[in-house]
């Protein structure tokens, strides 16, 4: 199927955008408590806001808590802050599932994005592996060389140690989960590949695989897409951690931008399964009628949460 400029630009318009300036306080969550850490600095990337959600009972329970790290953090808890005015409702989902014993209730760390979002979220190893002409295409699309290795160093070397020092966490791999949508899904997969000693599970919702904006005839488009999916499949196959000790979740809808992901996602699913990932450790789902937006991710958030944070 050819993807012309009109359809691709319409699809790209559905990507999450930056939220407005950080308000003094987020709205009071349905349960639990939000703590703001404005403009956290890093030796590896530019400063950014971080919002930490502490679950109900955190103050009363002296035990450690699992931690769920999520990208595009301004879209998680507060409609007023979210880029399209619709939040994921993470606090509501986690509170309800945790109270019902369906998940290990985590602390949630929302890492806000920056104007360099695309470059910070696109996996550097996957870009470096591409032939020169296609690599140039994607660098033009994303605005420059990838910054994802530095972003992951911020998460692993700076943010996680800060969270573990500041809050009562379970710092081990099995209790550390990373999740995001669209480009946030892509960087979550990359985090699991690059730092399997840190992240035990990754949730990748509506993962944004590459699309070509300008018009190509069917033969050229097929070759362009085939080169990328085969190259990225090889990188992923080499980089996947041990399925006996990790969990990986993918999903997608079939409307708006998500309708274009089937070609890529089906191939990546085959790669993951071929590396020995069984259904108890790997899941890739399709949600008919789901679009590429926060409202859709909110509606199905229970599914990745119960898979990635199963009760003990």
Secondary structure, DSSP 8 states (H G I E B T S, - for coil): ----HHHHHHHHTTS-----S--SS----SSSEEEEEEEE--SSS--EEEEEEE-TTTTT--S-B-EEEESSGGGSS-TTTSTTS----HHHHHHHHHHTTSB---EEEEE---TTHHHHHS-HHHHHTS-HHHHHHHHHHHTSS--HHHHHHIIIIIIHHHHHHHS-B--SGGGEEEEEETHHHHHHHHHHHH-TTT-SEEEEES-------S---HHHHHHHHHHHHHHHHHHHHHH---TTT-EEEEEEESSGGGGG-HHHHHHHHHHHHHTT--TTTEEEEEETT--SSHHHHHHTHHHHHHHHTB--
